[in-house]
Amino acid sequence: MATTASIPLKRKRIAENILSETQEIVKTDTQKSIEDHCRRLHIDNHQTHIVEKRMRLSIEHGLTKEGHELSSVKCFPTYVRNLPTGKESGRVMALDLGGTNFRVLIVSLPGSRDKKPEIGPQQKFTIPKEVMVSQGTELLDYIARNISAFIKAHKLGEEKLSIGFTFSFPCTQQGLTSAVLEKWTKGFKCPEVVGKDVGKLLCEAIRKREELSKVEFKAILNDSTGCLMSCAWSDPKCRVGLIVGTGCNACYLESLDKVQIYSGEKDGSSSKTMVINTEWGAFGECGELDFILTPWDLNVDKESINPGMHVYEKMISGMYMGEIVRHVLKELADKNLIFKDVDVSRLSTAGTFETRHACEVERDPIGSFDRCRAALKEVLKTEKVVPKPDCYAVRFVCEEVSRRACMLIGAGIAALLRKMDYKDVVIAVDGTLFRNHPLFYCMVWLTMFS
């Protein structure tokens, strides 16, 4: 039995343990200052509703002859009139160019939704920076060269293969094999390709190589359309394709009579619909998002290779989210709110804090900062153990940037669903950010249904 004198001592020790275990829960003045400073990143349901309404109006304008040129959401017809039935069969070659990597793969369609398509072989090629910013057609020659390398490596030289090319940049589609490039995004800048038919350029690059004489170019489409078609092959309710990766884009199935900008044949198919490539990454170029833009967004835009363009994409995609976090952290460090004993000079260099670092930070269980510290060690090149308060601040900034991105994406999806007015819709989603971020799916879903 404890003595009377020992009870206060034990209580004191218990109290000390409780306080030490929960110290990070009690906000300090510094933490409150950090949260106040980041309040500009926080958007509420009312602001999200405004974004949804403006997105819907921009889509409607983009479909009209009068509004297409002026609308920030261009809504390009894809010339895809019919969704897959699930009965398609055969082996095809798929090409995918949507970011810093180029993929080649063989897909075998079994002819029935009861069986899964077989994928393989496949290969990924990293595109050199000098090719991404080359003057002319070096990029298309690079693609043809790697198709040739793939065919040789996998002994496919004697097989006749149809090619489908996923080209994830804003294009005006003029047919299933013809797409005129409007502008580059995602860090690409090959000026002599802009305004040219990318499908034609790829065909020319392929014809230069004798070993590619048995491949036949069949279609060019963007990644969101490819995502929609892939999902629709297995699920007939799929009507929306969404990509959340290096960039962000969406497509959806629209009634053909609402697509005023389509000048092709309307009676040559039993289908009365068409897949529309929204190119919604450009939303905000007409000032629709000015009311929620922060100084950090403006800095990211100013430092990009396309200032004033793709405003929406720069707030929500994998190419830019890490940069937003970097700018916020640098400002907090300059104000002496974080990293007081750590060299933060690397935060002044663009690209040091990547979106993958933010994903790692948010993957930590609540109260744990192991992944956060590992990410900061890589970013700051420091061997010092970053203290808990700084880790808390970094996680808070990452969460605010991610939450805002999810709310904006959710608003975009809600705009499409209201525009389509279907009762039961499946949304196909792909992209590295959506797959790798631990909370993106949940946060987007909650926004859509709030």
GUNU-76744 format. One record per residue (C-alpha): chain; x negated, y negated, z. Coordinates in Angstrom, 1 decimal. Each point is the difference from the previous one (the first is absolute). Layout:
<torvexs>
   mol        x        y        z
     A        X        Y        Z
...
</torvexs>
This chain:
<torvexs>
   mol        x        y        z
     A      0.0      0.0      0.0
     A     -1.3     -3.4     -1.0
     A     -0.9     -2.5      2.7
     A      1.8     -3.4      0.1
     A     -3.2     -1.7     -0.9
     A     -0.6      2.2     -3.2
     A      3.5     -0.7     -1.5
     A     -0.7     -3.6     -1.2
     A     -3.4      1.2     -1.4
     A      1.7      2.7     -2.0
     A      2.7     -2.4     -1.2
     A     -2.7     -2.4     -1.1
     A     -1.8      2.8     -2.0
     A      3.3      1.1     -1.7
     A      0.8     -3.6     -0.8
     A     -3.5     -0.5     -1.5
     A      0.4      3.1     -2.2
     A      3.4     -1.2     -1.2
     A     -1.3     -3.4     -0.8
     A     -3.1      1.4     -1.9
     A      2.2      2.4     -2.0
     A      2.5     -2.7     -1.0
     A     -2.2     -3.0     -0.3
     A      0.4     -0.2     -3.8
     A      3.8      0.0      0.4
     A      0.0     -3.3      1.9
     A     -0.6     -2.7     -2.5
     A     -2.8     -2.5      0.7
     A      0.1     -3.6     -1.1
     A     -2.4      0.9     -2.9
     A      2.3      2.7     -1.2
     A      3.0     -2.3      0.1
     A     -2.1     -2.6     -2.0
     A     -0.8      2.6     -2.6
     A      3.7      1.0     -0.3
     A      1.0     -3.6     -0.3
     A     -2.6     -0.6     -2.6
     A      1.2      3.0     -2.1
     A      3.7     -1.0      0.3
     A     -0.1     -1.3     -3.6
     A     -0.3      3.6     -1.2
     A      3.2      1.0      1.7
     A      3.1      0.0     -2.1
     A      3.5      0.7      1.3
     A      3.1      1.7     -1.5
     A      1.4     -3.4     -1.1
     A     -3.1     -0.7     -2.0
     A      0.0      3.5     -1.4
     A      3.6     -0.4     -1.2
     A     -1.1     -3.2     -1.8
     A     -2.8      1.9     -1.7
     A      2.4      2.8     -1.0
     A      2.5     -2.4     -1.5
     A     -2.7     -2.0     -2.0
     A     -1.5      3.3     -1.3
     A      3.5      1.1     -1.2
     A      0.5     -3.3     -1.8
     A     -3.4      0.2     -1.5
     A      0.7      3.5     -1.4
     A      3.3     -1.2     -1.4
     A     -1.7     -2.9     -1.7
     A     -2.8      2.2     -1.3
     A      2.5      2.2     -1.9
     A      1.6     -3.0     -1.9
     A     -1.3     -1.5     -3.2
     A      0.2     -3.5      1.5
     A     -1.7      0.8      3.3
     A     -2.6      2.6     -1.0
     A     -2.8     -2.4     -0.8
     A      0.6     -2.1      3.1
     A      0.7      2.7      2.6
     A     -2.9      1.2      2.1
     A      1.4      3.6     -0.1
     A     -0.1      0.8     -3.7
     A      1.9      3.3     -0.1
     A     -1.6      1.6     -3.1
     A      2.0      2.7     -1.8
     A     -1.9      3.2      0.0
     A      1.8      1.6     -3.0
     A      0.6      3.0      2.3
     A      3.7      0.7     -0.5
     A      0.3      3.5      1.5
     A     -1.2      1.4      3.3
     A     -1.4      3.5      0.0
     A      2.5      2.9      0.2
     A     -2.4      2.4      1.7
     A      0.1      2.3     -3.1
     A     -3.2     -1.5     -1.6
     A     -2.8      2.5     -0.4
     A     -3.6      0.2     -1.3
     A     -3.5     -1.3      0.8
     A     -0.8     -3.7     -0.3
     A     -2.9     -2.2      0.8
     A      0.7     -2.9      2.3
     A     -2.2     -3.1      0.3
     A      0.3     -2.4      2.9
     A     -1.6     -3.4      0.2
     A      1.3     -2.2      2.8
     A     -2.9     -1.1      2.1
     A     -3.7      0.5      0.3
     A      0.4      3.7     -0.9
     A      0.9      1.7     -3.3
     A      1.6      3.5      0.3
     A      0.4      2.7     -2.6
     A      2.1      3.1      0.7
     A      1.9      2.8     -1.6
     A      3.6      0.6      1.0
     A      1.9      3.2     -0.9
     A      3.8     -0.5      0.1
     A      1.8      3.4      0.7
     A      3.4     -0.9     -1.7
     A      2.0      0.3      3.2
     A      0.5     -2.0      3.2
     A     -0.1      3.3      1.9
     A     -3.8      0.1     -0.6
     A     -2.6     -2.6      0.8
     A     -2.2     -1.5     -2.8
     A     -3.6      1.2      0.1
     A     -2.6     -2.7      0.2
     A     -3.6      0.7     -1.0
     A     -2.7     -0.3     -1.0
     A     -0.4     -3.7      1.0
     A     -2.9     -2.4      0.3
     A     -0.5     -3.5      1.3
     A     -2.4     -2.6     -1.4
     A     -1.0     -3.2      1.8
     A      0.0     -2.9     -2.4
     A     -3.2     -2.1      0.2
     A      0.5     -3.7      0.9
     A     -1.6     -1.1     -3.3
     A      2.6      2.0     -1.9
     A      2.9     -1.5      2.0
     A     -1.1     -3.6     -1.0
     A     -1.4      0.7     -3.5
     A      0.9     -2.3     -2.8
     A      1.6      2.4     -2.5
     A      1.0      3.6     -0.5
     A     -2.8      1.6      2.0
     A      2.7      1.1      2.5
     A      1.9      2.0     -2.6
     A     -3.3      1.5     -1.3
     A     -0.8      1.0      3.5
     A      3.4      1.7      0.4
     A     -0.5      1.9     -3.3
     A     -3.5      1.1      1.0
     A      1.3      1.4      3.3
     A      2.8      1.8     -1.7
     A     -2.6      1.7     -2.2
     A     -2.1      0.8      3.1
     A      3.0      1.6      1.7
     A      1.0      2.1     -3.1
     A     -3.6      1.2     -0.3
     A     -0.4      0.8      3.8
     A      3.2      2.0      0.1
     A     -0.3      1.7     -3.5
     A      3.1     -1.5     -1.4
     A     -1.4     -0.9     -3.4
     A      2.1      2.6     -2.0
     A      3.3     -0.9      1.7
     A      2.5     -2.5     -1.6
     A      0.9     -2.4      2.8
     A      2.6     -2.9      0.1
     A     -1.2     -3.0      2.0
     A      2.0     -2.1      2.3
     A     -1.8     -3.2      1.2
     A      1.0     -1.7      3.3
     A     -1.3     -3.5     -0.4
     A      1.0     -2.0      3.1
     A     -0.3     -3.6     -1.2
     A      2.6     -2.5     -1.2
     A      0.9      0.8     -3.6
     A      2.7     -0.7     -2.5
     A      1.2      3.4     -1.2
     A      0.7      0.2     -3.7
     A      0.6      3.7     -0.2
     A     -1.0      3.2      1.9
     A     -3.6     -0.2     -1.5
     A     -0.3     -3.8     -0.2
     A     -0.6     -2.4      2.9
     A     -1.4     -3.6     -0.4
     A     -2.1     -1.0      3.1
     A      1.4     -3.2      1.6
     A     -2.7     -0.5      2.6
     A     -2.5      1.9      2.1
     A      0.4      0.6      3.8
     A     -1.7      2.0      2.7
     A     -3.5     -1.4     -0.7
     A     -0.1      0.7     -3.8
     A     -0.9     -2.7     -2.4
     A     -0.6      1.0     -3.6
     A      1.2     -3.1     -1.9
     A     -0.2      1.4     -3.5
     A      2.6      2.7      0.9
     A      2.7     -2.5      1.2
     A      2.7     -0.4     -2.7
     A     -1.1      3.2     -1.7
     A      1.8      3.3     -0.3
     A     -1.7      2.3      2.5
     A      1.6      3.1     -1.5
     A     -1.5     -0.8     -3.4
     A     -3.4     -0.9      1.5
     A     -0.1      3.4      1.9
     A      0.9      1.8     -3.2
     A     -2.8     -1.7     -1.8
     A     -2.5      0.9      2.7
     A      1.2      3.6     -0.1
     A     -0.3      0.2     -3.8
     A     -3.7     -1.1      0.2
     A     -0.8      3.3      1.7
     A      0.2      3.1     -2.2
     A      0.3      2.3      3.0
     A      3.4     -1.6      0.8
     A      1.5      0.8     -3.3
     A      2.5      2.5      1.6
     A      1.5     -2.4      2.6
     A      3.1     -2.0     -1.0
     A      1.0     -3.2      1.8
     A      3.7      0.1      0.9
     A      0.9     -2.6      2.5
     A     -1.3     -3.0      2.1
     A      1.8     -1.1      3.1
     A     -0.8     -1.6      3.4
     A     -0.6      1.8      3.3
     A      3.4     -0.8      1.5
     A      1.8      1.5     -3.0
     A     -2.2      3.0      0.1
     A      0.8      0.4      3.7
     A      3.7     -0.2     -0.8
     A     -0.1      2.5     -2.8
     A     -2.1      2.4      2.0
     A      2.5      0.0      2.9
     A      3.0      0.0     -2.3
     A     -1.3      3.2     -1.6
     A      0.7      1.8      3.4
     A      2.8     -2.2      1.4
     A      2.7     -1.3     -2.4
     A      1.1     -2.7      2.6
     A     -3.3     -1.9     -0.4
     A      0.6     -3.4     -1.3
     A     -2.9     -2.2      1.3
     A     -3.8      0.4     -0.3
     A     -2.2     -1.9      2.5
     A     -3.8     -0.3      0.1
     A     -1.7     -1.3      3.1
     A     -3.7      0.3     -0.5
     A     -2.7     -2.3     -1.3
     A      2.8     -1.9     -1.5
     A      3.8      0.1      0.4
     A      2.7      0.5     -2.6
     A      3.5      1.5     -0.4
     A      2.2      1.2     -2.8
     A      3.7      0.9      0.0
     A      2.8      1.3     -2.2
     A      2.1     -2.8     -1.4
     A      3.2      0.0     -2.2
     A     -1.1     -0.8     -3.5
     A      2.7     -2.6     -0.5
     A     -1.7     -2.1      2.7
     A     -3.4      0.1     -1.7
     A      0.4     -3.0     -2.4
     A     -3.8     -0.1     -0.8
     A      0.1      3.5     -1.5
     A      0.1     -0.3     -3.8
     A     -0.2      3.6     -0.9
     A      2.6      2.4     -1.1
     A      2.9      0.4      2.5
     A      2.1      2.7     -1.7
     A     -2.7      2.5     -0.9
     A      0.2      1.8      3.4
     A      2.9      1.4      2.0
     A     -1.6     -1.8      3.0
     A      1.4     -3.5      0.9
     A     -2.9     -0.7      2.4
     A     -3.6     -1.0     -0.1
     A     -2.9      0.1      2.5
     A     -1.1     -3.6      0.7
     A     -3.5     -0.8      1.1
     A      0.5     -3.0      2.3
     A     -3.7     -1.0      0.4
     A      1.2     -1.5      3.3
     A     -3.6     -0.6      1.2
     A      0.3     -3.4     -1.7
     A      3.0     -0.9      2.1
     A     -0.8     -3.3      1.8
     A     -1.8     -1.7     -3.0
     A      3.0     -2.3     -0.3
     A     -0.2     -1.0      3.7
     A      2.5      2.5      1.4
     A     -2.3      1.1      2.8
     A     -1.5     -3.4      0.9
     A      2.2     -0.2      3.2
     A     -1.9      3.0      1.5
     A     -3.5     -0.5     -1.4
     A     -2.8     -0.6      2.5
     A     -3.3     -1.7     -0.3
     A     -1.6      3.4      0.0
     A      2.1      1.1     -3.0
     A     -1.0     -3.2     -1.8
     A     -3.7      0.7      0.7
     A      0.3      3.6     -1.4
     A      1.7     -1.4     -3.1
     A     -2.6     -2.7     -0.5
     A     -2.8      2.6      0.2
     A      1.7      2.5     -2.4
     A     -0.8      0.2     -3.7
     A      3.6     -1.1     -0.8
     A      0.9     -2.9      2.3
     A      3.7     -0.9      0.0
     A      1.0      3.4     -1.5
     A      1.5      3.1      1.6
     A      0.9     -1.7      3.2
     A      2.2      2.8      1.3
     A     -2.6      2.7     -0.8
     A     -2.6     -1.9      1.9
     A      2.1      0.1      3.2
     A      0.8      3.7     -0.2
     A     -2.5      2.1     -1.9
     A     -3.2      1.9      0.9
     A     -2.3     -2.2     -2.0
     A      0.8     -3.1      2.1
     A      1.3      1.0      3.5
     A     -3.4      0.6      1.4
     A     -1.1     -3.4     -1.3
     A      2.9     -1.7      1.8
     A     -1.1      1.8      3.3
     A     -3.6     -1.1     -0.6
     A      1.0     -3.7     -0.4
     A      2.1      0.2      3.2
     A     -2.7      1.7      2.0
     A     -2.6     -2.5     -1.2
     A      2.1     -2.9      1.1
     A      0.6      1.5      3.4
     A     -3.7      0.6      0.4
     A     -0.8     -3.6     -1.1
     A      2.4     -1.2      2.8
     A     -1.9      2.2      2.5
     A      3.1      2.1      0.7
     A     -1.6      3.3     -1.0
     A     -3.5      1.5     -0.5
     A     -1.7     -2.4      2.3
     A     -3.0      2.3      0.4
     A     -0.1      1.6     -3.4
     A     -1.6     -1.2     -3.2
     A      3.0     -0.7     -2.4
     A     -2.0     -1.5     -2.9
     A      1.2      2.9     -2.3
     A      3.6     -1.2      0.4
     A     -1.0     -3.0     -2.2
     A     -0.6      2.4     -2.9
     A      3.0      1.0     -2.2
     A      0.8      3.7     -0.1
     A     -1.7      1.0      3.3
     A      3.3      0.8      1.8
     A      1.9      2.3     -2.3
     A      3.6      1.2      0.2
     A     -1.2      3.5      0.8
     A     -1.6     -1.5      3.2
     A      3.5     -1.4      1.0
     A      1.5      3.4     -0.6
     A     -2.6      1.6      2.3
     A      0.5     -2.7      2.7
     A      3.8      0.7      0.0
     A     -0.6      3.7      0.1
     A     -1.3     -0.2      3.6
     A      2.5      1.2      2.7
     A      1.3     -2.8      2.1
     A     -2.6     -0.8      2.7
     A     -2.9      1.6     -2.0
     A     -2.4     -1.9     -2.1
     A     -2.4      2.7     -1.3
     A      0.9     -0.5     -3.7
     A      0.1     -3.7      0.4
     A     -3.5     -0.1      1.4
     A     -1.3      2.3     -2.8
     A      1.6     -2.3     -2.6
     A     -1.5     -3.1      1.6
     A     -3.4      1.7      0.2
     A      0.1      0.5     -3.7
     A      1.4     -3.5     -0.8
     A     -2.3     -2.0      2.3
     A     -3.0      2.3     -0.2
     A     -0.4     -0.1      3.8
     A     -1.0      2.5      2.6
     A      1.7     -1.9      2.8
     A      3.1      1.5      1.5
     A      2.8     -2.4     -0.8
     A      2.0     -0.7      3.2
     A      3.6      1.0      0.4
     A      1.4     -3.6     -0.2
     A     -1.6     -0.5     -3.4
     A      1.3      3.4     -1.2
     A      3.4     -0.9      1.2
     A     -0.2     -3.2     -2.0
     A     -1.2      1.8     -3.2
     A      2.8      2.5      0.3
     A      2.6     -2.8      0.5
     A     -1.2     -1.8     -3.1
     A      0.1      3.2     -2.1
     A      3.5      0.8      1.3
     A      1.3     -3.5     -0.8
     A     -1.4      0.1     -3.6
     A      1.4      3.6     -0.5
     A      3.4     -0.8      1.5
     A      0.4     -3.0     -2.3
     A     -1.0      2.0     -3.0
     A      2.5      2.7      0.8
     A      2.8     -2.5      0.6
     A     -0.7     -1.6     -3.4
     A     -0.1      3.4     -1.8
     A      3.2      0.9      1.8
     A      1.6     -3.2     -1.2
     A     -1.0      0.8     -3.6
     A      1.4      3.5      0.2
     A      3.3     -1.3      1.5
     A      0.2     -2.5     -2.9
     A     -0.3      2.9     -2.5
     A      2.6      2.1      1.8
     A      2.5     -2.8      0.1
     A     -0.6     -0.8     -3.6
     A      0.6      3.6     -1.1
     A      3.0      0.6      2.4
     A     -0.4      3.8      0.0
     A      1.4      1.8      3.0
     A     -2.7      2.7      0.2
     A     -3.5     -0.7     -1.2
     A     -3.3      1.7      0.5
     A     -3.1     -2.2     -0.1
     A     -3.3      1.4     -1.3
     A     -3.0     -1.5      1.8
     A     -3.7      0.4     -0.5
     A     -3.2     -1.9      0.5
     A     -3.1      0.2      2.2
     A      1.3     -2.6      2.5
     A      3.3      1.6      0.5
     A     -1.6      3.5      0.4
     A     -2.8     -1.1      2.3
     A      1.6     -2.6      2.3
     A      1.4      1.7      3.1
     A      3.1     -2.1      0.3
     A      0.9     -1.4     -3.4
     A      2.8      2.4     -0.7
     A      1.7     -0.6      3.3
     A     -0.3     -3.8     -0.1
     A      1.3     -0.3     -3.6
     A      2.9      2.3      0.7
     A      1.0     -2.0      3.1
     A     -0.2     -3.2     -2.0
     A      2.3      1.4     -2.7
     A      2.7      1.0      2.5
     A     -0.2     -3.1      2.2
</torvexs>
